[in-house]
Amino acid sequence: MNLELPFSWQSKLALETSKPYFIQLQNFLEQEYATQRCYPNKDFIFEAFASCTWENVKVVLIGQDPYHGFGQANGLCFSVYDGVAFPPSLRNIFKELENDLNVPIPISGNLERWAKQGVLLLNATLSVREGEAGSHQGQGWEEFTDAVIKLISTEKKDVVFLLWGGFAHKKGKQIDRENHFVLEAGHPSPLSANRGFWFGNKHFSKTNAILTNLNIKPIDW
């Protein structure tokens, strides 16, 4: 499988995508997508980068891996296609958004509208086998997405990173916290949220306050 990044990211990550681990990852994915049902559709593996150009990045939201249920994953972390029922984590995200900014829970769970405004919706692992959470972990995706986070941290300034849950917190080690803003909370999954680690974090209003203070247009969540 020849994975090609969207144009605005190609030169930034050309060195990374030529490394042996990434070539091995492509070979693994070619076999997986040929023999198993995997998500997202192979044409949407890099949708996070297609929907949010390099130049436009002002917020980075880090997820774990795509939804593994039929027809859910669309290449953006926590997001689903129009018309798909909200998974529990996404429903809790919308509940927190409603509590924080009084934004009504939307009809669609497609978060492309966030991405187009400069929110990079990046999963740590960008593909998964149907019905098998974490099945594409340990194949190279984590190294690649670490490199993406480090690139943003090194070459940009004043980006807001949203780290939800322990997995995202670990990915945050790549971030230079002197030059960027890092907001951490528990994961929005019911297991974490029902134990008091999610609701009330107010990350949406906090993000917009940071952006406004920097004279950067806030996100219309």
C-alpha positions as CSV (number, residue, x, y, z in Angstrom):
1,M,0.0,0.0,0.0
2,N,1.4,3.4,-1.0
3,L,0.3,5.8,1.7
4,E,0.6,9.4,0.4
5,L,0.2,12.3,2.8
6,P,-1.8,15.3,1.6
7,F,0.3,17.9,-0.1
8,S,0.8,20.4,2.7
9,W,2.3,17.7,4.9
10,Q,4.4,15.9,2.4
11,S,7.6,17.9,2.5
12,K,7.4,18.2,6.3
13,L,7.2,14.4,6.8
14,A,9.1,13.2,3.7
15,L,12.1,12.0,5.8
16,E,9.8,10.1,8.1
17,T,7.8,8.3,5.4
18,S,11.0,7.1,3.8
19,K,12.3,5.3,7.0
20,P,12.4,1.5,7.1
21,Y,9.7,1.3,9.8
22,F,7.2,3.2,7.7
23,I,7.8,1.1,4.7
24,Q,7.3,-2.0,6.8
25,L,4.1,-0.4,8.1
26,Q,2.8,0.1,4.6
27,N,3.5,-3.6,3.8
28,F,1.6,-4.6,6.9
29,L,-1.3,-2.4,6.0
30,E,-1.4,-3.8,2.4
31,Q,-1.7,-7.3,3.8
32,E,-4.3,-6.3,6.4
33,Y,-6.6,-4.3,4.1
34,A,-6.4,-7.1,1.5
35,T,-7.3,-9.9,3.9
36,Q,-9.3,-8.3,6.7
37,R,-12.0,-5.6,7.1
38,C,-10.2,-2.6,8.4
39,Y,-11.1,1.0,9.3
40,P,-11.1,3.7,8.2
41,N,-11.4,3.1,4.5
42,K,-7.8,3.1,3.1
43,D,-8.6,6.4,1.3
44,F,-9.3,8.1,4.6
45,I,-6.3,6.9,6.7
46,F,-4.7,10.3,6.4
47,E,-8.0,12.3,6.6
48,A,-6.8,14.2,9.7
49,F,-4.1,15.7,7.6
50,A,-6.3,16.3,4.6
51,S,-8.9,18.1,6.7
52,C,-6.4,20.2,8.6
53,T,-3.5,21.6,6.6
54,W,0.0,22.1,8.1
55,E,-0.4,25.9,7.8
56,N,-3.8,25.8,9.6
57,V,-2.9,23.8,12.7
58,K,-3.7,25.7,15.9
59,V,-5.2,22.9,18.1
60,V,-4.1,19.2,18.3
61,L,-6.5,16.7,19.8
62,I,-4.9,13.3,20.3
63,G,-6.9,10.1,20.3
64,Q,-5.9,6.4,20.6
65,D,-7.1,4.4,17.6
66,P,-10.1,4.5,15.2
67,Y,-13.5,3.1,16.1
68,H,-13.5,-0.5,15.2
69,G,-17.3,-0.9,14.6
70,F,-18.8,-1.1,11.1
71,G,-19.0,2.2,9.3
72,Q,-18.0,4.5,12.2
73,A,-14.3,5.6,11.7
74,N,-13.8,8.4,9.2
75,G,-10.1,9.1,9.8
76,L,-10.6,11.9,12.4
77,C,-10.2,10.9,16.0
78,F,-13.5,10.6,18.0
79,S,-15.4,11.5,14.8
80,V,-18.0,9.4,12.9
81,Y,-19.7,9.8,9.5
82,D,-22.9,11.8,9.1
83,G,-25.9,9.7,10.2
84,V,-23.9,7.3,12.4
85,A,-25.0,7.0,16.0
86,F,-22.6,8.6,18.5
87,P,-20.3,6.2,20.3
88,P,-20.3,6.8,24.1
89,S,-17.0,8.8,24.1
90,L,-18.3,11.2,21.5
91,R,-21.6,11.6,23.3
92,N,-19.7,12.6,26.4
93,I,-17.6,15.0,24.4
94,F,-20.7,16.7,23.2
95,K,-22.2,16.7,26.8
96,E,-19.1,18.5,28.1
97,L,-19.2,21.0,25.2
98,E,-22.9,21.7,26.0
99,N,-22.1,22.2,29.7
100,D,-19.0,24.3,29.0
101,L,-20.2,26.6,26.2
102,N,-23.9,26.0,26.0
103,V,-23.5,24.5,22.5
104,P,-26.5,22.2,21.8
105,I,-25.6,18.6,21.0
106,P,-25.3,18.4,17.2
107,I,-27.2,16.2,14.8
108,S,-24.0,14.9,13.3
109,G,-21.0,13.4,15.0
110,N,-18.7,14.3,12.0
111,L,-16.0,16.5,13.4
112,E,-14.7,17.7,10.1
113,R,-16.1,21.1,10.9
114,W,-13.5,21.3,13.7
115,A,-10.7,20.1,11.5
116,K,-11.4,22.7,8.8
117,Q,-10.9,25.4,11.5
118,G,-7.4,24.2,12.4
119,V,-8.0,21.3,14.8
120,L,-5.8,18.3,14.0
121,L,-7.8,15.3,15.0
122,L,-4.9,12.8,15.3
123,N,-5.2,9.2,16.5
124,A,-2.0,7.7,17.8
125,T,-2.7,4.7,15.6
126,L,-4.4,5.5,12.3
127,S,-6.0,2.2,11.4
128,V,-7.6,-0.8,13.1
129,R,-9.1,-4.2,12.2
130,E,-12.9,-4.5,12.5
131,G,-14.0,-5.6,16.0
132,E,-10.4,-5.7,17.4
133,A,-9.5,-2.6,19.3
134,G,-5.8,-1.9,19.2
135,S,-5.1,-4.5,16.6
136,H,-2.8,-2.2,14.5
137,Q,-0.8,-1.0,17.5
138,G,2.9,-1.8,17.6
139,Q,3.2,-1.8,13.8
140,G,4.8,1.7,13.4
141,W,1.9,4.1,13.7
142,E,3.0,5.2,17.1
143,E,6.4,6.1,15.9
144,F,5.0,8.1,13.0
145,T,2.5,10.0,15.1
146,D,5.2,10.8,17.7
147,A,7.1,12.3,14.9
148,V,4.1,14.4,13.8
149,I,3.6,15.7,17.3
150,K,7.3,16.5,17.7
151,L,7.4,18.2,14.3
152,I,4.5,20.5,15.3
153,S,6.1,21.1,18.7
154,T,9.4,22.0,17.1
155,E,8.4,24.1,14.1
156,K,5.3,25.8,15.4
157,K,4.5,28.0,18.4
158,D,1.5,28.5,20.7
159,V,-0.4,25.4,19.6
160,V,-3.0,24.1,22.0
161,F,-2.7,20.4,22.7
162,L,-5.7,18.6,24.1
163,L,-4.6,15.3,25.9
164,W,-7.6,13.2,27.0
165,G,-6.7,10.0,28.9
166,G,-3.6,8.2,29.8
167,F,-2.6,7.2,26.3
168,A,-2.7,10.8,25.1
169,H,-0.8,12.0,28.2
170,K,2.1,9.7,27.2
171,K,2.1,11.0,23.7
172,G,2.4,14.5,25.2
173,K,6.0,13.8,26.2
174,Q,6.9,15.0,22.6
175,I,5.6,18.5,23.3
176,D,7.7,21.5,24.3
177,R,5.6,22.9,27.0
178,E,7.6,26.2,27.1
179,N,6.3,27.0,23.6
180,H,2.9,25.5,23.6
181,F,-0.2,25.1,25.7
182,V,-1.2,21.6,27.0
183,L,-4.6,20.9,28.5
184,E,-5.0,17.4,30.1
185,A,-8.1,15.6,31.3
186,G,-9.4,12.0,31.7
187,H,-10.7,10.2,28.7
188,P,-14.3,10.9,27.7
189,S,-15.2,7.2,27.7
190,P,-17.9,6.3,30.3
191,L,-15.4,4.3,32.4
192,S,-13.4,7.5,33.0
193,A,-16.2,10.0,32.8
194,N,-18.3,8.2,35.3
195,R,-15.5,8.3,37.8
196,G,-15.2,12.1,37.6
197,F,-12.2,12.4,35.3
198,W,-13.9,14.0,32.3
199,F,-16.8,16.3,33.0
200,G,-16.1,19.8,34.0
201,N,-12.6,20.1,32.3
202,K,-13.9,23.1,30.3
203,H,-11.3,22.5,27.6
204,F,-13.4,24.1,24.9
205,S,-13.7,27.4,26.6
206,K,-10.1,27.3,27.8
207,T,-8.8,26.6,24.3
208,N,-10.8,29.5,22.9
209,A,-9.5,31.8,25.7
210,I,-5.9,30.9,24.9
211,L,-6.5,31.5,21.1
212,T,-8.3,34.8,21.7
213,N,-5.4,36.0,24.0
214,L,-3.0,35.2,21.1
215,N,-5.2,37.2,18.7
216,I,-6.0,33.9,16.9
217,K,-9.5,33.2,15.7
218,P,-11.2,30.8,18.3
219,I,-12.8,27.6,17.3
220,D,-16.5,27.5,16.5
221,W,-17.1,24.2,18.4
